[in-house]
Amino acid sequence: QVQFVESGGGLVDSGGSLRLSCTPSESIFKHWAMGWYRQVPENQRELVARLSSGGSTYYADSVKGRFSITKDNAKNTIFLQMNNLKPEDTAIYYCNEDPPDADYWGQGTQVTVSS
């Protein structure tokens, strides 16, 4: 059973930064594209950043230029660096494959940006 553990969320002022971390199973991490997703109550979960196994990236328009997805192979960890945070970035952030596997969603990490 693949498990994802997200961490690094918190409360930050508008304009601030956070760095999220995700540790997935090794087999998934090395062979599949990974994504960071976010969800606010009553909304669908949305993909905000994607990193392919080959290293190419995708960012949602709402975060382009502010967020950066990277990986550390030695630590088996995927990161989401979030800069210039805005109140509309407030959400629970998750990592998963892209496209996501419904069985692999973790607990997520809460990001709250105050105005």
C-alpha positions as CSV (number, residue, x, y, z in Angstrom):
1,Q,0.0,0.0,0.0
2,V,1.5,3.3,-1.1
3,Q,1.5,5.9,1.6
4,F,2.1,9.7,1.2
5,V,3.0,11.8,4.1
6,E,2.8,15.6,3.7
7,S,4.3,18.2,6.0
8,G,5.4,21.8,6.2
9,G,2.1,23.6,6.2
10,G,1.2,26.3,8.7
11,L,-0.1,29.9,9.2
12,V,1.7,32.6,7.3
13,D,1.1,36.2,6.4
14,S,0.3,37.3,2.9
15,G,3.5,37.6,0.9
16,G,5.2,35.0,3.0
17,S,6.7,31.6,2.1
18,L,6.3,28.0,3.0
19,R,8.0,24.8,1.9
20,L,5.9,21.6,1.8
21,S,7.4,18.1,1.8
22,C,6.0,14.8,0.6
23,T,7.5,11.4,1.1
24,P,6.0,8.7,-1.1
25,S,6.8,5.0,-1.6
26,E,10.1,4.7,-3.4
27,S,8.7,2.7,-6.3
28,I,6.2,5.4,-7.2
29,F,8.6,8.2,-6.7
30,K,11.1,7.0,-9.2
31,H,8.8,5.9,-12.0
32,W,5.7,8.1,-12.1
33,A,4.8,11.7,-12.3
34,M,4.0,13.3,-9.0
35,G,1.8,16.2,-8.3
36,W,0.8,18.6,-5.5
37,Y,-2.9,19.2,-5.2
38,R,-5.0,21.5,-3.0
39,Q,-8.5,21.5,-1.8
40,V,-10.8,24.0,0.0
41,P,-14.1,23.1,1.5
42,E,-16.9,22.5,-1.0
43,N,-14.4,22.7,-4.0
44,Q,-12.8,20.0,-6.0
45,R,-9.2,19.1,-5.4
46,E,-7.1,20.8,-8.0
47,L,-3.6,20.1,-9.4
48,V,-1.3,23.0,-8.7
49,A,2.1,21.6,-9.7
50,R,3.4,18.5,-11.5
51,L,6.8,16.9,-11.8
52,S,7.3,14.2,-14.4
53,S,9.8,11.4,-14.0
54,G,11.9,13.1,-16.6
55,G,12.0,16.4,-14.7
56,S,9.5,18.5,-16.7
57,T,7.1,20.6,-14.7
58,Y,3.6,22.0,-14.9
59,Y,2.0,24.8,-12.8
60,A,-1.5,26.0,-12.6
61,D,-1.9,29.6,-13.8
62,S,-2.9,30.7,-10.3
63,V,0.5,29.7,-8.9
64,K,2.8,30.1,-11.9
65,G,5.9,32.2,-11.0
66,R,5.3,31.7,-7.2
67,F,5.4,28.0,-6.6
68,S,8.2,25.5,-7.5
69,I,8.1,21.7,-7.4
70,T,11.3,19.8,-7.0
71,K,12.6,16.5,-5.7
72,D,15.5,15.2,-3.7
73,N,16.2,11.6,-4.9
74,A,18.6,11.0,-2.0
75,K,15.9,11.8,0.5
76,N,13.1,10.3,-1.5
77,T,11.2,13.5,-1.0
78,I,9.2,15.9,-3.2
79,F,9.0,19.6,-2.3
80,L,6.7,22.5,-3.1
81,Q,8.3,25.9,-2.5
82,M,5.6,28.5,-2.2
83,N,6.5,32.1,-2.3
84,N,4.5,35.3,-2.3
85,L,1.6,33.5,-0.8
86,K,-1.9,34.9,-1.1
87,P,-5.0,34.4,1.0
88,E,-6.5,32.5,-1.9
89,D,-3.8,29.9,-1.5
90,T,-5.3,28.8,1.8
91,A,-6.2,25.1,1.4
92,I,-5.2,21.6,2.4
93,Y,-2.3,20.5,0.2
94,Y,-1.8,16.9,-0.8
95,C,0.7,15.0,-2.9
96,N,-0.2,12.0,-5.1
97,E,0.7,10.6,-8.5
98,D,-0.5,12.4,-11.6
99,P,-3.1,11.4,-12.5
100,P,-3.9,10.7,-8.9
101,D,-4.7,7.2,-7.5
102,A,-7.7,7.4,-5.3
103,D,-6.3,4.9,-2.8
104,Y,-3.1,6.9,-2.1
105,W,-4.5,10.2,-0.7
106,G,-2.8,11.1,2.6
107,Q,-4.0,13.4,5.3
108,G,-2.6,16.5,3.6
109,T,-1.1,19.6,5.3
110,Q,-3.0,22.7,6.0
111,V,-1.8,26.0,4.6
112,T,-3.4,29.2,5.9
113,V,-2.5,32.6,4.5
114,S,-3.7,35.6,6.5
115,S,-4.5,38.9,4.7
